[in-house]
Amino acid sequence: MTEPLRFDVIVVGAGPSGNAAAYVMAKAGLKVLQIERGEYPGSKNVQGAILYANALEKIIPDFRDDAPLERHIIEQRMWMLDETSFVGTHVRSDDYNKQPYNRYTIIRAQFDKWFSSKVREAGALLICETTVNQLILDGDQVVGVQCDRENGDVYADIVILADGVNSTLARKAKFHGEIEAKNVALAVKEILFLPEETIRQRFNVVGYEGVAIEMVGRITDGMTGTGFLYTNKESLTIGVGCMLSDFKESAHRTSPYALLENMKHHPSIAPLIDGGEMKEYCAHLIPEGGFNTIPQVYGNGWMIVGDSGGFVNSAHREGSNLAMTTGRLAAETAIVAKAVGRGYRAQALSMYKSALDRSFVIKDLYKYRHMPEILRHNPQFFTTYPDLIASAARTMITVDGVDKTTKKHEIMGKFRKSRTLPGLLGDAYKLWRALR
């Protein structure tokens, strides 16, 4: 009779969190199996993204030597848009132009494939084009996974779930329930090809310097969400994401694709992407419920990392940073659990939750814990205020013979008419509560 396959750890998923976990454990000498349902790691992730160097440095200190990085970001722009214009601020510093660089744009398909190669070099076994149907339990202890292959049962001391925001395995095992539409965003992205020189001219950069633009306002058609534009070496990544519940309840029934198309035609955005040739398009879900929707992330023989655990900071686009950090902390927990030899019950794996609580992951999510709910119930932050701020800016900088004092009174009148004084004070309090 054939002995069942057995490993120290099984990692389900080969995105940033799964790769981080598998790499750290394999480097420590654990016998690791990583299972990916795609044709290869990154095959399902065509989009561009931002990589924060800090998290990856703690895992692969010399990653810059051969990682497929696009541009290092030296300028961050924040825009608030009405229908025809934007008001914004820029943060640009030559300090970000000094090595080691802090942030990079990446193409996820290339990056995930590179990261996976590092995982295999570290000694982990990767199996692709394989779906994990369910977890294998011995009583209340997870002891392995059941795959869609002949003799597909594989056993391990610990299973780490890194299978994305809509984790079927976690739901089947009742580790958490169905994710509510109000707690998840649907983002659509395109990669538009443009020559390097065109990108340098339009964004005022040289070499492989890069720019990231975060946007809020009328581009989301009154729904809770944001837009973004990143510079790659020979392309731009542009996208927009809104809460899934808002798409369902939208008065205009705006589709995600139409939302992106409308955004691309905005007068402030269209000149930046003019002539761009679409190379890739994708849509994906992002957990946006924040601190208050994080499920139980460990138990008897299992841990959850990355999007599967809802680890997204609604105040920042730090998806890769958060994902890799959770993967590393789960891996370090597995390493310690094996070293002390006291078993793999929830009590032993609770070290993972303690490590998360000490890290920036939970601290930042806790700090902005009120933001998802506040934004969800106050659409004026995406409609009325962008309109008022843009109008105020145009009024103040237009030279038309009207004195500044009169213009200030005119602006305040528009604010009070649109929101009333109690409304303005209430909104100010809500923002303070969300950001304090």
Secondary structure as GFF3:
##gff-version 3
##sequence-region A 1 436
A	DSSP	beta_strand	5	12	.	.	.	ID=ss1
A	DSSP	alpha_helix	16	27	.	.	.	ID=ss2
A	DSSP	beta_strand	32	35	.	.	.	ID=ss3
A	DSSP	beta_strand	48	52	.	.	.	ID=ss4
A	DSSP	alpha_helix	53	57	.	.	.	ID=ss5
A	DSSP	three_ten_helix	63	65	.	.	.	ID=ss6
A	DSSP	beta_strand	69	81	.	.	.	ID=ss7
A	DSSP	beta_strand	86	92	.	.	.	ID=ss8
A	DSSP	three_ten_helix	94	97	.	.	.	ID=ss9
A	DSSP	beta_strand	103	107	.	.	.	ID=ss10
A	DSSP	alpha_helix	108	121	.	.	.	ID=ss11
A	DSSP	beta_strand	125	127	.	.	.	ID=ss12
A	DSSP	beta_strand	132	138	.	.	.	ID=ss13
A	DSSP	beta_strand	141	147	.	.	.	ID=ss14
A	DSSP	beta_strand	153	161	.	.	.	ID=ss15
A	DSSP	alpha_helix	168	172	.	.	.	ID=ss16
A	DSSP	three_ten_helix	181	183	.	.	.	ID=ss17
A	DSSP	beta_strand	184	193	.	.	.	ID=ss18
A	DSSP	alpha_helix	196	203	.	.	.	ID=ss19
A	DSSP	beta_strand	209	217	.	.	.	ID=ss20
A	DSSP	three_ten_helix	218	220	.	.	.	ID=ss21
A	DSSP	beta_strand	225	231	.	.	.	ID=ss22
A	DSSP	beta_strand	235	243	.	.	.	ID=ss23
A	DSSP	alpha_helix	244	249	.	.	.	ID=ss24
A	DSSP	alpha_helix	256	264	.	.	.	ID=ss25
A	DSSP	alpha_helix	270	273	.	.	.	ID=ss26
A	DSSP	beta_strand	277	287	.	.	.	ID=ss27
A	DSSP	three_ten_helix	291	293	.	.	.	ID=ss28
A	DSSP	beta_strand	298	299	.	.	.	ID=ss29
A	DSSP	beta_strand	302	304	.	.	.	ID=ss30
A	DSSP	three_ten_helix	306	309	.	.	.	ID=ss31
A	DSSP	alpha_helix	319	340	.	.	.	ID=ss32
A	DSSP	alpha_helix	346	358	.	.	.	ID=ss33
A	DSSP	alpha_helix	360	367	.	.	.	ID=ss34
A	DSSP	alpha_helix	371	376	.	.	.	ID=ss35
A	DSSP	three_ten_helix	379	381	.	.	.	ID=ss36
A	DSSP	alpha_helix	384	397	.	.	.	ID=ss37
A	DSSP	alpha_helix	404	419	.	.	.	ID=ss38
A	DSSP	alpha_helix	421	435	.	.	.	ID=ss39
###
